[in-house]
Amino acid sequence: MGSPDVVVIGAGAAGIIAAWRSASLGARTLLVEKTPRIGTKIRISGGGKCNITHDGPIEEVLRAFRPNEARFIRPACYRFTNRQIVEMLTSRGLRVYTRPDGCIFPVDQTAKDVVAILEAYLREAGVELCLDCPVRGIEAMDGAISGVRTVDRIGCRRVVLAVGGSSYSASGTTGDGFVWARALGHTVVKVRAALAPIMLPIPGLEQLVGVALRDVRLKARSRGKEIARWDGDLLFTHRGVSGPTVLGLSRAVAEAVEAGPVLLEVDCLPDHSFESVGAEVRSWCETNPRKQISGVLEGRLPRSAASSVLAAAGVEGTTAAAQTPQKQRNRLVETLKGWRLGEVGEVWLEKGEVVAGGVSLDEVDSQTMRSRKCNGLYLCGEVLDIAGPVGGYNLHAAFATGYVAGETAARDALG
């Protein structure tokens, strides 16, 4: 293609849309990716099913982000809406549905199909793809972009930095963008895990590995106060816990654990009051006096989780209901409504989906994604200090900021 007008570094969600938008406006666009394929983190999103975006009015979507982050991405989210990305995909044959919680997923296809459609858009727009091509640095002279160094030097005056953060490094996001941004004059806000598993020692964890608790409420406490809660599913892993509830509060936990211990507890029956659970346990025991007390948990919890709850409550599960003292029944109810899993060991950034922290939002123009520190540099996606909750929010923030970055870079390049 000769010397490109725009070079986009990173072929994740933000980079793909940035390159497509740039090329569709007529700019000669080169998309550089250090791994052998595009869209690696899209492929693993939603457990491989791909939570494409979140449904609803843009203002509702924005409310899921912290206020300063919502203010920053608002212009981009209105320029490239959740409806637009869905229409791009469905117009090419993807069938989608919206879950009750607002998450949009493919009906009978997977994240691989989403990436395949996006790749088709790139090729049709004339984007030149350079895969297995690690970038070694971004060159600037007199405060303006002058080129990109890979194995060779690529001369260019417009660079879109879309390399992601430093979560799940196996996907290629190893924090390179933070290094380059600093070198070009940017401030990088401290990076922490955002949507990440949590490591903690749980008594009897070996028997819980792979067990999922459905529709529970996970709470985090620091210094005796609740700092975060999230409703949904929880999964026990070899090192602790994961699943939507854990991802949902991991950012708050990662921040709080720096100041002191953080404890996790589970309300196994969040839709039932303490009093109603107590009444149900009492009624069951009266109706089934000869049955083992463990039977009261059947249908409420998986068997191995029920054993752990009984142990945490100090109740011998084989004791007949009628022989179980009232104090033990009370402790069982207390544990069902507040099962203390233990003290957080670490929020596992390496296995997280996104990070909080990144290039300071004050140093990027939210209307254009232009760097305020280096002419010809545009930033988008996870490299920015943005981290929404679980639910398709982060993918949409990447799509939207990538769209604006690619559009601005192309128009600047074409004059």
CORGIVEN-V646677 format. One line per field, one symbol per residue. ss: DSSP state (H for helix, E for strand, C for the rest). burial: I if it has 24 or more other ideal C-beta (glycine too) atoms within 12 Angstrom, else O. Layout:
ss: ???
burial: ???
This chain:
ss: CCCCCEEEECCCHHHHHHHHHHHHCCCCEEEECCCCCCCHHHHHHHHHCCEEEECCCHHHHHCCCCHHHHHHHHHHHHHCCHHHHHHHHHCCCCCEEECCCCEEEECCCCHHHHHHHHHHHHHHHCCEEECCCCCCEEEEECCEEEEEECCCEEECCCEEECCCCCCCHHHCCCCHHHHHHHHCCCCEEEEEECCCCEEECCCCHHHCCCCEEEEEEEEEEECCEEEEEEEEEEEECCCEEECHHHHHHHHHHHHHCCCCCEEEEEECCCCCCHHHHHHHHHHHHHHCCCCEHHHHHCCCCCHHHHHHHHHHHCCCCCCEHHHCCHHHHHHHHHHHHCEEEEEEEEECHHHCCCEEEEECHHHECCCCCEECCCECEEECHHHECCCCCCCCHHHHHHHHHHHHHHHHHHHHHHC
burial: OOOIIIIIIIIIIIIIIIIIIIIIIOIIIIIIIIIOOIIIIIIIIIOOIIIIIIIIOIOOIIOIIIOOIIOIIIIIIOIIIIIIIIOIIOOOOIOIOOOOIIIIIIOOIIIIIIIIIIIOIIOOIIIIIIIOIOIOIIIIOOOOIIIIIIOOOIOIIIIIIIIIIIIIOOIIIIIIIIOIIIOIOIOIIOIIIIIIIIIIOIOOIOOIOOIIIIIIIIIIIIOOOOIIIIIIIIIIIOIIIIIIIIIIIIIIIIIIIOOOOIIIIIIIIIOOOOOOIIOIIIOIIOOOOOOIIIIIIOOIIIOIIIIIIIIIIOIOIOIOIOOIOOOIIOIIIIIIIIIIIIIIOIIIIIIIIIIIIIIIIOIIIIOIIIIIIIOIIIIIIIIIIIIIIIIIIIIIIIIIIIIIIIIIIIIIIOO
